[in-house]
Every structure is written in structure tokens, then in C-alpha cells.
Amino acid sequence: MPKYQVDITRIAESDIKEIHSTIARDNPLAAAKWFEEVERQIHSLENFPLRCPVIPEAQELGNQYRHLIYGYYRTIFRIEGKGVIILRVIHGARLLDMKAVER
């Protein structure tokens, strides 16, 4: 039984769709593999979200945001009680912009 409830914000869902589409233009199989792995990682947060490191920008943001990394992309989330909120899925070279983390 999961210990945490995982919710994905609309902007994170949009990020996933956009990244998948971008990858699929050049390699549909790679896009499908990427999507499946990101979904698997997100679901794994139901049991083990604290295993993930705090993001480097967390000190400036004043919160304990964490991330999962797969390939060139970061799935950024925060833990609220028994909930995990997926905020963004962004390229690893980008820093988290809090203005773009609206629900």
C-alpha cells in the first residue's frame, strides 16, 4: 500500500507531453521509452520520495524541493505531509523558475 499520494500539476503534465513530442519527432521509440521511465519514476515516489536529493536551487527558493533525474530531464517535486506534488519536468540544464510552478 502506498505511503504517499502523488499528484501531478497541470504544468508538469504539459511539460511531459511537450518533451515527449519533441523526442518523438526524431525517435518515436526513444520517446516511448522516456515516457514509460518517467511514469515509473513518478509512481515510485508513492513509497520512497525521501530517497531523492534536494535540488541545488532549493537554498535560494527557501523550500525543500527534490528531484528525480532521467537522461537529460529532471522531475521536480515537493513533499507535503503524506503527499508528493510533481511541479515540473524540465531539462537538466535549466534551473527551476518558481513563477512557473503554479498549480
Short mmCIF file of the C-alpha atoms (twelve columns), coordinates in Angstrom:
data_MODEL
# 
_entry.id   MODEL 
# 
loop_
_atom_site.group_PDB 
_atom_site.id 
_atom_site.type_symbol 
_atom_site.label_atom_id 
_atom_site.label_alt_id 
_atom_site.label_comp_id 
_atom_site.label_asym_id 
_atom_site.label_seq_id 
_atom_site.Cartn_x 
_atom_site.Cartn_y 
_atom_site.Cartn_z 
_atom_site.pdbx_PDB_model_num 
ATOM 1   C CA . MET A 1   0.000  0.000  0.000   1 
ATOM 2   C CA . PRO A 2   1.433  3.425  -0.963  1 
ATOM 3   C CA . LYS A 3   2.632  5.669  1.812   1 
ATOM 4   C CA . TYR A 4   2.321  8.898  -0.197  1 
ATOM 5   C CA . GLN A 5   -0.329 10.278 -2.563  1 
ATOM 6   C CA . VAL A 6   1.318  11.546 -5.767  1 
ATOM 7   C CA . ASP A 7   -0.318 14.441 -7.629  1 
ATOM 8   C CA . ILE A 8   0.909  15.997 -10.863 1 
ATOM 9   C CA . THR A 9   0.324  19.682 -11.587 1 
ATOM 10  C CA . ARG A 10  -1.078 20.746 -14.941 1 
ATOM 11  C CA . ILE A 11  2.179  22.419 -15.851 1 
ATOM 12  C CA . ALA A 12  4.125  19.205 -15.130 1 
ATOM 13  C CA . GLU A 13  1.674  17.238 -17.297 1 
ATOM 14  C CA . SER A 14  2.211  19.798 -20.041 1 
ATOM 15  C CA . ASP A 15  5.994  19.528 -19.618 1 
ATOM 16  C CA . ILE A 16  5.814  15.747 -20.059 1 
ATOM 17  C CA . LYS A 17  3.669  15.998 -23.200 1 
ATOM 18  C CA . GLU A 18  5.930  18.653 -24.728 1 
ATOM 19  C CA . ILE A 19  9.136  16.717 -24.019 1 
ATOM 20  C CA . HIS A 20  7.607  13.508 -25.361 1 
ATOM 21  C CA . SER A 21  6.548  15.278 -28.563 1 
ATOM 22  C CA . THR A 22  9.980  16.811 -29.018 1 
ATOM 23  C CA . ILE A 23  11.766 13.473 -28.618 1 
ATOM 24  C CA . ALA A 24  9.190  11.675 -30.811 1 
ATOM 25  C CA . ARG A 25  9.885  13.953 -33.785 1 
ATOM 26  C CA . ASP A 26  13.321 12.344 -34.125 1 
ATOM 27  C CA . ASN A 27  12.822 8.983  -32.445 1 
ATOM 28  C CA . PRO A 28  9.352  7.678  -31.520 1 
ATOM 29  C CA . LEU A 29  10.758 4.587  -29.774 1 
ATOM 30  C CA . ALA A 30  13.059 6.685  -27.589 1 
ATOM 31  C CA . ALA A 31  10.116 8.959  -26.753 1 
ATOM 32  C CA . ALA A 32  8.003  5.996  -25.661 1 
ATOM 33  C CA . LYS A 33  10.861 4.629  -23.544 1 
ATOM 34  C CA . TRP A 34  11.423 8.055  -21.962 1 
ATOM 35  C CA . PHE A 35  7.722  8.434  -21.156 1 
ATOM 36  C CA . GLU A 36  7.465  4.960  -19.604 1 
ATOM 37  C CA . GLU A 37  10.524 5.546  -17.410 1 
ATOM 38  C CA . VAL A 38  9.349  8.967  -16.225 1 
ATOM 39  C CA . GLU A 39  5.976  7.463  -15.320 1 
ATOM 40  C CA . ARG A 40  7.688  4.597  -13.473 1 
ATOM 41  C CA . GLN A 41  9.851  7.043  -11.533 1 
ATOM 42  C CA . ILE A 42  6.871  9.212  -10.622 1 
ATOM 43  C CA . HIS A 43  4.942  6.179  -9.374  1 
ATOM 44  C CA . SER A 44  7.958  5.093  -7.301  1 
ATOM 45  C CA . LEU A 45  7.519  8.287  -5.274  1 
ATOM 46  C CA . GLU A 46  4.439  6.713  -3.662  1 
ATOM 47  C CA . ASN A 47  6.817  4.777  -1.436  1 
ATOM 48  C CA . PHE A 48  10.249 6.404  -1.486  1 
ATOM 49  C CA . PRO A 49  10.225 10.183 -2.127  1 
ATOM 50  C CA . LEU A 50  12.839 10.983 0.512   1 
ATOM 51  C CA . ARG A 51  15.483 8.988  -1.387  1 
ATOM 52  C CA . CYS A 52  15.728 11.809 -3.910  1 
ATOM 53  C CA . PRO A 53  18.208 14.650 -3.439  1 
ATOM 54  C CA . VAL A 54  17.239 18.236 -2.676  1 
ATOM 55  C CA . ILE A 55  17.623 20.388 -5.802  1 
ATOM 56  C CA . PRO A 56  20.594 22.753 -5.967  1 
ATOM 57  C CA . GLU A 57  18.353 25.815 -6.258  1 
ATOM 58  C CA . ALA A 58  16.414 24.940 -3.071  1 
ATOM 59  C CA . GLN A 59  18.522 27.226 -0.903  1 
ATOM 60  C CA . GLU A 60  17.560 30.287 -2.959  1 
ATOM 61  C CA . LEU A 61  13.909 29.210 -3.130  1 
ATOM 62  C CA . GLY A 62  13.597 28.728 0.610   1 
ATOM 63  C CA . ASN A 63  11.937 25.322 0.307   1 
ATOM 64  C CA . GLN A 64  12.971 21.709 0.227   1 
ATOM 65  C CA . TYR A 65  12.280 20.757 -3.360  1 
ATOM 66  C CA . ARG A 66  13.631 17.435 -4.575  1 
ATOM 67  C CA . HIS A 67  14.184 15.881 -7.971  1 
ATOM 68  C CA . LEU A 68  14.469 12.662 -9.908  1 
ATOM 69  C CA . ILE A 69  16.787 12.627 -12.891 1 
ATOM 70  C CA . TYR A 70  16.331 10.575 -16.030 1 
ATOM 71  C CA . GLY A 71  18.519 11.236 -19.032 1 
ATOM 72  C CA . TYR A 72  18.667 14.976 -19.600 1 
ATOM 73  C CA . TYR A 73  15.489 15.724 -17.619 1 
ATOM 74  C CA . ARG A 74  14.593 16.456 -14.013 1 
ATOM 75  C CA . THR A 75  11.247 15.715 -12.377 1 
ATOM 76  C CA . ILE A 76  10.940 18.318 -9.629  1 
ATOM 77  C CA . PHE A 77  8.614  17.756 -6.686  1 
ATOM 78  C CA . ARG A 78  7.941  18.652 -3.087  1 
ATOM 79  C CA . ILE A 79  6.601  16.612 -0.209  1 
ATOM 80  C CA . GLU A 80  3.642  17.969 1.752   1 
ATOM 81  C CA . GLY A 81  2.702  15.716 4.647   1 
ATOM 82  C CA . LYS A 82  1.718  12.418 3.057   1 
ATOM 83  C CA . GLY A 83  1.533  13.928 -0.414  1 
ATOM 84  C CA . VAL A 84  4.046  14.335 -3.219  1 
ATOM 85  C CA . ILE A 85  3.377  17.126 -5.699  1 
ATOM 86  C CA . ILE A 86  5.098  16.902 -9.083  1 
ATOM 87  C CA . LEU A 87  5.763  20.530 -10.004 1 
ATOM 88  C CA . ARG A 88  7.768  20.457 -13.227 1 
ATOM 89  C CA . VAL A 89  9.635  18.196 -15.618 1 
ATOM 90  C CA . ILE A 90  12.417 20.270 -17.163 1 
ATOM 91  C CA . HIS A 91  15.719 19.885 -18.964 1 
ATOM 92  C CA . GLY A 92  18.553 19.338 -16.506 1 
ATOM 93  C CA . ALA A 93  20.405 22.414 -17.734 1 
ATOM 94  C CA . ARG A 94  17.501 24.649 -16.639 1 
ATOM 95  C CA . LEU A 95  17.005 25.984 -13.142 1 
ATOM 96  C CA . LEU A 96  13.581 25.863 -11.531 1 
ATOM 97  C CA . ASP A 97  11.643 29.093 -12.045 1 
ATOM 98  C CA . MET A 98  9.162  29.453 -9.200  1 
ATOM 99  C CA . LYS A 99  6.966  31.760 -11.279 1 
ATOM 100 C CA . ALA A 100 6.222  28.758 -13.483 1 
ATOM 101 C CA . VAL A 101 5.271  26.404 -10.646 1 
ATOM 102 C CA . GLU A 102 1.609  27.346 -10.337 1 
ATOM 103 C CA . ARG A 103 -0.937 24.588 -9.855  1 
# 
